[in-house]
Amino acid sequence: MAVIKILPHPEYCPRGAEITASAGTSVCEALLEHDIPIEHACDMSCACTTCHVIVREGFDSLGEMDESEEDLLDRAWGLEPNSRLSCQAIVAQKDLVVEIPKYSINHAKEKH
């Protein structure tokens, strides 16, 4: 089991958290299983960028991105070199530190 440390996020995880996840679980699944309500507008099918996270530690343990994830990340707000779609970032045995960006491109969430 890997430990995922989630850095504080004002809406989803105000105090930060440390959770555990089994190898083979996506970061998104792990967050949702531990009641951290990360956005995932496409139901984790790699069709949007709402589950974008920044992996501050352990990035290299997640395996390589495929081309569709790379293309989608180009549209994410706040993109950094260690950004991943959490639905595609599969946990290995190494611990991770993850930051959920403050802003998302989820238009359905906007309050009009």
C-alpha positions in Angstrom: 0.0 0.0 0.0 1.2 3.4 -0.9 0.5 6.6 1.1 -0.9 9.5 -0.8 -0.5 12.9 0.9 -2.9 15.4 -0.4 -1.9 19.0 0.1 -4.6 21.4 1.5 -7.2 22.6 -1.0 -9.7 25.2 0.1 -12.8 23.3 -1.2 -12.0 19.6 -1.4 -9.5 19.0 1.4 -9.0 22.1 3.6 -6.7 20.5 6.1 -4.9 18.2 3.7 -5.0 14.4 4.2 -2.9 11.2 4.1 -4.6 8.2 2.6 -3.5 4.7 1.5 -4.1 3.1 -1.8 -3.4 -0.3 -3.3 -1.1 -0.6 -6.3 -3.1 -0.5 -9.5 -5.6 2.0 -8.1 -5.9 5.4 -9.9 -5.2 8.5 -7.8 -8.7 9.6 -8.6 -10.3 6.4 -7.3 -8.2 6.6 -4.1 -9.3 10.1 -3.4 -12.9 9.3 -4.0 -12.7 6.2 -1.8 -11.5 8.4 1.0 -14.2 11.0 0.7 -12.1 13.6 -1.1 -14.5 14.7 -3.8 -12.2 15.5 -6.6 -14.0 16.5 -9.8 -14.3 13.9 -12.5 -16.8 15.1 -15.1 -16.1 12.3 -17.6 -16.5 9.5 -15.0 -12.8 8.7 -15.2 -12.8 7.9 -18.9 -9.9 10.2 -19.9 -12.1 12.6 -21.8 -11.7 15.8 -19.8 -9.3 17.6 -17.5 -11.4 18.1 -14.3 -9.4 15.6 -12.3 -6.0 17.3 -13.1 -3.6 17.0 -10.2 0.0 18.1 -9.7 2.2 15.3 -8.4 4.8 17.0 -6.1 6.5 13.7 -5.1 6.5 10.3 -6.6 5.7 11.4 -10.2 8.2 8.9 -11.8 6.5 5.9 -10.1 3.2 6.5 -11.9 4.3 5.2 -15.3 4.2 7.0 -18.6 1.3 9.0 -20.0 -0.3 7.9 -23.1 -0.9 10.3 -26.0 -4.5 11.0 -25.2 -3.7 12.1 -21.6 -0.9 14.3 -22.9 -3.3 16.0 -25.4 -5.9 16.6 -22.7 -3.4 18.0 -20.2 -2.5 20.6 -22.8 -6.0 22.1 -22.1 -5.8 22.0 -18.3 -5.5 25.2 -16.2 -2.4 25.5 -14.2 -0.5 22.9 -16.1 3.0 22.0 -14.7 5.6 19.5 -15.9 4.5 17.1 -13.2 0.8 17.4 -13.9 -1.3 14.2 -14.5 -5.0 13.3 -14.9 -5.7 11.6 -11.6 -8.0 9.1 -13.4 -5.0 7.9 -15.5 -2.3 8.1 -12.8 -2.0 4.6 -11.4 -0.5 4.1 -8.0 2.5 1.9 -7.7 4.3 1.0 -4.4 5.8 4.5 -3.9 4.3 7.1 -1.8 3.0 10.3 -3.4 2.4 13.9 -2.6 -0.5 15.4 -4.6 -1.8 18.9 -5.1 -5.3 19.5 -6.4 -5.2 22.8 -8.4 -7.3 25.6 -7.1 -9.0 26.2 -10.5 -10.6 23.7 -12.9 -11.9 23.9 -16.4 -15.3 22.3 -15.4 -17.8 24.7 -16.9 -20.7 22.6 -15.4 -19.6 23.6 -11.9 -19.6 27.3 -12.6 -22.3 29.2 -10.7 -24.3 31.5 -13.0 
